[in-house]
Structure formats: structure tokens, C-alpha cells
Amino acid sequence: MNIEILKSKFDDLFENTSEAIEHYANRGYWITKETNNNSVMYIGLNPSYPHQDYQMSERLFYDEYQQTCYAYFKQIERFHDKLEYDVSWTHYDLLILRETKQSVIKKLSRKPDVREFIKKNLELSKYVIENSNPKIIVVANTFSRELLIGSEWCGYSLYWDDIVGTFRFSKGTLLSDTPVFFSSMLSGQRALDRGSRDRLLWQIQKTLEITEEKSKAQQAIMK
């Protein structure tokens, strides 16, 4: 999905904001220019704000090449490339606030004015995610999970699928029946250990295989 066409809507998020949000508005934003459709979508919380970017205030959309220059995305790429399945990957952050310490974002979310900002931001994120039509979603952040399924946030509901051994999105949205995996981060100090990474890879692989077999069976019935 071409996300850059939503630039005016992202810009509007930073207009007439509270003092708490104005601080982050001055940092600009860094959003992926485009998501790959029908891919494995890795969802993060928000873009970081590294030391070398302290003077940055631009609102930018980055392309796939720029993305893979960063260690965070390289870890996702290395992880995904271990899948024995021909499927692309894509990444999307739920929030546009640039902050390296995610605990700060969680603390900010308790403020009423910031909560309203986050709700509006998540409306855009839902639109992007749903219109990217992901095959599988991997949520590699605990607070991102809260934002996706929290009743006052995105409000998605899930059901457990015994066959693939993970949750799927419930009926009623464009993500209906899409498998979703919740895990720790794929990089950094709190990254998954090797055993957990291998298990997650295996689960994603099996889910892709089962989903493809089910799709082929349904197509055969329709013929």
C-alpha cells in the first residue's frame, strides 16, 4: 500500500496539539513509504530518535533501501529470510511519535490529551494495516499488542486457532481470520532467545503452509 498518499492526514495529527505532543511534532516523523501487500507484516510500536538525529525536524517517508540500512530492520530481514517459504515481508509502526525509550511512550499514553492523539494515530494505522492485506502479522512488542486489542484503542478481537496454534483476528474487519503472532522484540536487549526465535519461525512456516493448503482446497471446491 502506498502510505505516502496519507501524508496530509499524518500532518494533521501534529496540528493544534498539546504541549506534550508538540515536543514530538518538532521531531518530525519517519514513516515507511509503502508496505508490501500479501506479505508477513512485522508490527512495531514507534520509530526511534537516535542521538545523531537530535536536530531532525523533517517529516519523511523512507523507502525499502533506506529501511534495510538500519540494524533494527536488518534483524527482521535476517529472521524472515530463514523462512523456507516464498513470501515477502513488510514493517509498520503503530505510532509516529519518535522516541527511543518505549517506556516513555507508554507513560505518555496515560495523559488524556495524548490518549486522544494516539487514538487518531491508530485510526490511520488500522487503515494502513487492513489495506496491506497481510498474510500473517507478527507483533514484536508488548505495548503494541495492548494497542491492537485494547477496547479503547484499535479494539480488535481475536480467537484461538488450535490447528495453527496461534490467534486469528475475529470476523467483522478486513483482517478477519488473519493469523497473528505476539512475541518479544527481534533485536535489542530484550530480544527473543534463539530457541524462541526458532519456534516462532517454525510456527510462521507451518501457518503459511496450512493457509496455502486450505486456500487450494477451497479453490478446488469452487471449480
C-alpha positions as CSV (number, residue, x, y, z in Angstrom):
1,M,0.0,0.0,0.0
2,N,1.2,3.5,-0.8
3,I,1.3,5.2,2.5
4,E,2.7,8.5,1.2
5,I,-0.7,9.4,-0.1
6,L,-1.8,9.8,3.5
7,K,0.8,12.5,4.2
8,S,-1.8,15.2,4.8
9,K,-3.6,13.0,7.4
10,F,-0.3,12.3,9.2
11,D,0.5,16.0,9.2
12,D,-2.9,16.8,10.6
13,L,-2.1,14.7,13.6
14,F,0.5,17.2,14.7
15,E,-1.7,20.3,14.2
16,N,-3.2,22.0,17.2
17,T,-1.7,19.5,19.6
18,S,-1.0,19.7,23.3
19,E,2.4,20.7,24.7
20,A,3.3,17.1,25.3
21,I,2.7,16.2,21.6
22,E,4.2,19.4,20.3
23,H,7.6,18.3,21.7
24,Y,7.3,15.2,19.4
25,A,5.9,17.2,16.5
26,N,9.1,19.1,16.5
27,R,11.0,15.9,15.9
28,G,9.1,15.2,12.7
29,Y,8.2,11.7,11.6
30,W,9.8,8.8,9.8
31,I,7.3,6.6,8.1
32,T,7.7,3.8,5.6
33,K,6.7,5.0,2.2
34,E,5.0,1.8,1.2
35,T,4.0,-1.6,2.6
36,N,4.2,-4.8,0.7
37,N,0.7,-6.3,0.2
38,N,0.1,-10.0,0.9
39,S,3.2,-10.3,3.0
40,V,4.3,-11.1,6.5
41,M,3.8,-7.8,8.3
42,Y,6.0,-7.1,11.3
43,I,4.5,-4.5,13.6
44,G,6.5,-2.3,15.9
45,L,5.5,0.5,18.3
46,N,7.2,3.6,17.0
47,P,10.3,4.9,15.3
48,S,13.3,5.7,17.5
49,Y,15.0,9.0,17.8
50,P,18.8,8.3,17.8
51,H,21.4,10.8,19.0
52,Q,22.5,11.7,15.5
53,D,19.0,12.8,14.6
54,Y,18.5,15.2,17.5
55,Q,18.3,18.2,15.2
56,M,15.9,16.5,12.8
57,S,12.5,18.0,12.4
58,E,11.6,16.9,8.9
59,R,8.5,14.7,8.1
60,L,9.9,12.0,5.9
61,F,8.8,8.8,4.2
62,Y,11.5,6.2,3.8
63,D,11.9,3.6,1.1
64,E,12.8,-0.1,1.4
65,Y,16.5,0.6,0.7
66,Q,16.8,3.2,3.5
67,Q,14.9,0.8,5.8
68,T,17.4,-2.1,5.4
69,C,20.3,0.2,6.2
70,Y,19.3,0.2,9.9
71,A,20.2,-2.6,12.3
72,Y,16.6,-3.0,13.6
73,F,15.3,-3.8,10.1
74,K,18.4,-5.9,9.2
75,Q,17.4,-8.2,12.2
76,I,13.9,-8.6,10.8
77,E,15.3,-9.3,7.4
78,R,17.7,-12.0,8.7
79,F,14.9,-13.6,10.7
80,H,12.4,-13.6,7.8
81,D,15.0,-14.9,5.3
82,K,15.2,-18.1,7.3
83,L,11.7,-19.0,6.3
84,E,11.5,-21.8,3.8
85,Y,8.7,-20.1,2.0
86,D,8.5,-17.6,-0.8
87,V,6.8,-14.6,0.8
88,S,7.9,-11.0,1.2
89,W,8.0,-9.1,4.5
90,T,7.0,-5.6,5.4
91,H,7.1,-3.5,8.5
92,Y,4.9,-0.8,10.1
93,D,5.0,1.1,13.3
94,L,1.7,1.8,15.0
95,L,2.6,5.3,16.2
96,I,4.5,8.1,14.5
97,L,6.0,9.6,17.7
98,R,9.8,9.5,17.5
99,E,11.1,8.2,20.9
100,T,13.8,5.7,21.6
101,K,12.6,4.7,25.0
102,Q,9.3,2.9,24.5
103,S,8.6,3.1,28.3
104,V,8.2,6.9,27.7
105,I,5.5,6.3,25.1
106,K,3.6,4.1,27.5
107,K,3.8,6.7,30.2
108,L,2.6,9.4,27.9
109,S,-0.4,7.3,26.9
110,R,-1.8,7.8,30.4
111,K,-2.3,11.5,29.7
112,P,-5.8,12.4,28.4
113,D,-4.6,14.7,25.6
114,V,-2.0,12.2,24.5
115,R,-4.6,9.4,24.5
116,E,-6.7,11.3,22.0
117,F,-3.7,11.8,19.8
118,I,-2.9,8.0,20.0
119,K,-6.5,7.1,19.1
120,K,-6.4,9.3,16.0
121,N,-3.0,7.9,15.1
122,L,-4.3,4.3,15.4
123,E,-7.2,5.0,13.1
124,L,-4.7,5.7,10.4
125,S,-2.6,2.7,11.4
126,K,-5.7,0.4,11.2
127,Y,-6.4,1.7,7.7
128,V,-2.8,1.0,6.6
129,I,-2.6,-2.5,8.1
130,E,-6.0,-3.6,6.8
131,N,-5.4,-2.3,3.3
132,S,-2.0,-4.0,3.2
133,N,-3.9,-7.3,3.4
134,P,-1.1,-9.2,5.3
135,K,-0.9,-13.0,5.1
136,I,0.4,-13.0,8.7
137,I,1.0,-10.4,11.3
138,V,3.9,-10.6,13.8
139,V,3.6,-8.1,16.7
140,A,7.1,-7.8,18.2
141,N,6.3,-5.5,21.1
142,T,4.2,-5.9,24.3
143,F,2.6,-2.4,24.2
144,S,1.8,-2.8,20.5
145,R,-0.3,-5.8,21.5
146,E,-2.2,-3.7,24.0
147,L,-2.9,-1.0,21.4
148,L,-4.2,-3.6,18.9
149,I,-6.6,-5.4,21.1
150,G,-7.3,-2.8,23.8
151,S,-11.0,-1.9,23.7
152,E,-10.2,1.9,23.9
153,W,-7.5,1.6,21.2
154,C,-7.8,-0.4,18.0
155,G,-10.3,-2.7,19.7
156,Y,-9.6,-5.8,17.6
157,S,-10.9,-9.1,19.0
158,L,-9.1,-12.5,18.5
159,Y,-9.9,-16.2,18.6
160,W,-7.6,-19.1,19.1
161,D,-6.9,-21.5,16.2
162,D,-5.9,-24.9,17.5
163,I,-4.8,-26.1,14.1
164,V,-2.1,-23.5,13.6
165,G,-1.5,-22.8,17.3
166,T,-2.0,-19.1,17.3
167,F,-4.6,-16.3,17.4
168,R,-6.5,-15.1,14.4
169,F,-8.5,-11.8,14.0
170,S,-12.2,-12.3,14.6
171,K,-14.8,-11.7,11.9
172,G,-16.1,-8.2,11.2
173,T,-12.9,-6.4,9.9
174,L,-10.7,-6.6,6.8
175,L,-8.2,-8.6,9.0
176,S,-10.8,-11.4,9.5
177,D,-9.1,-14.8,10.1
178,T,-5.6,-13.3,9.6
179,P,-3.1,-15.2,11.9
180,V,-1.3,-13.1,14.4
181,F,1.8,-13.9,16.5
182,F,2.7,-12.0,19.6
183,S,6.4,-12.1,20.6
184,S,9.2,-10.1,22.2
185,M,11.4,-7.9,20.0
186,L,13.5,-9.5,17.3
187,S,16.5,-7.2,18.2
188,G,17.9,-5.3,21.1
189,Q,18.5,-6.2,24.8
190,R,15.1,-7.8,25.2
191,A,15.2,-9.7,22.0
192,L,13.9,-13.3,21.7
193,D,16.4,-16.0,22.7
194,R,17.5,-18.4,20.0
195,G,15.1,-21.2,21.0
196,S,12.1,-18.8,21.0
197,R,13.1,-17.4,17.6
198,D,13.4,-20.8,16.1
199,R,10.0,-21.8,17.5
200,L,8.4,-18.6,16.1
201,L,9.9,-19.3,12.7
202,W,8.5,-22.8,12.7
203,Q,5.1,-21.6,13.7
204,I,5.0,-19.0,10.9
205,Q,6.2,-21.5,8.4
206,K,3.5,-24.1,9.4
207,T,0.8,-21.4,9.3
208,L,1.8,-20.3,5.8
209,E,1.7,-23.9,4.6
210,I,-1.6,-24.7,6.3
211,T,-3.2,-21.5,5.0
212,E,-2.0,-22.3,1.4
213,E,-3.3,-25.8,1.6
214,K,-6.7,-24.5,2.8
215,S,-6.8,-21.9,0.0
216,K,-6.1,-24.6,-2.6
217,A,-8.8,-26.9,-1.2
218,Q,-11.3,-24.1,-1.3
219,Q,-10.4,-23.2,-4.9
220,A,-10.8,-26.9,-5.9
221,I,-14.3,-27.0,-4.4
222,M,-15.3,-23.9,-6.4
223,K,-14.2,-25.4,-9.7
